[in-house]
Amino acid sequence: MTIFRHETIGTDGAARAGVLHTAHGTVETPVFMPVGTAGTVKAMTADAVRATGASIVLGNTYHLMLRPGADRVARLGGLHRMMDWPGPILTDSGGFQVMSLAKLRTLDADGVTFQSHLDGSRHRLTPADSIAIQHKLDATISMALDECTPFPATEQQARESMELSMRWAARSKDAFVPRPGYALFGIVQGGVFPDLRRRSAEVLRAIGFDGYAVGGLAVGEGQAMMLDTLDLTVPHLPAEAPRYLMGVGTPDDLMCAVQRGIDMFDCVIPTRAGRTARAYVPSGTLNLRNARFADEDAPLDPDCPCPACARHSRAYLHHLFRADEMLGPMLLTWHNLTYYQALMRGLRAAILAGRLVQHAAALRAGWGRRAE
């Protein structure tokens, strides 16, 4: 019987290298989770996602609730079977859509009523509903329903939003069905206000969760303010539990957050970049639509094992995007996810070797070079 837990096996400053033990397998941390919002990582097969080195993926409660529906997913054997991903799956609660779909929802003390962005139909989501949907999906890690506080927000607005999220966190905990190897994470809110972040963390610790996420960042506040908020938040989170920074971010964001003790990340950046011809390489980013790549026979990155690099040239990738061929986004998404997984493995190795400061400096120096 697997007990959900995060085992720290090495530290370097505030940074941690660990192992997450779950009902669906182990995950080495720090870890980046590819986003599979609707039960698929866009432009990727499950085998391709596995080939990048990914060990855990993310799904979204709101989108799967609308299509194909949680009951249908359950009848078909759960999300793991449906999307051919036997490994761990974390599901967002729908809280981000409380912010991102503000024009299509009505918020009250007990939950949120959405107007579907697909067909205009109305759907109710309470904390108990969100947890029940995630249970039907068979999510390894479920998230408490929260309101993702927008930026900018006044301190009073952020306080009211945080207090609502904390009430919903308690109701989410009451609705969650504990099972060996499964987990429920609470989400710290409070905008960019230190006292609110501290209070939110205290409330969540009192309720008691298997892991703790930091939400409401990377919503327009800028990296410096995000990192300052992390500096003030992470010390209030339990050392024995995994820490998850939601919706972040660029390679530099991930590196900086790992240095501050964050274990888990998700973001659409690498997949969205892959669909829009942007490739991550050790010297920064490349826009494969640029005409200068039309005759370049070199790979994107000679040290990258992905098919885009091992089998094709920059010229071919440029051609695919200029010709609007779907293979271009597929190959570049594969490459970017491979880059992100390699980034996390490198950070983990540096933590275990006690060389994170030097490794981070080398990464940043590389990103500072002009992309070749």
Buried (B, 14 or more C-beta within 10 A) or exposed (E): EEEBBBEBEBBBEBBBBBEBBBBBBBBBBBBBBBBBBBBBBBBBBBEBBBBBBBBBBBBBBBBBBBEBEBEEBBEEEBBBEBBEBEBBBBBBBBBBBBBBBEEBBEEEEEBBBBBBBEEEEEBEBBBBBBBBBBBBBBBBBBBBBBBBBBBEBEEEEBBBBBBBBBBBBBBBBEBBEEEEBBBBBBBBBBBBBBEBBBBBBEBBBEBEBBBBBBBBBBBEBEBEBBBBBBEBBBEBBBEEBBBBBBBBBBBEBBBBBBBBBBBBBBBBBBBBBBBEBBBBBBBBBBBBBEEEBEEBEEBBBEEBEBBBBEEBBBBBBBBBBBEEEEBBBBBBBBBBBBBBBBBBBBBBBBBBEEBBEEBBEBBEEEBEEEEE
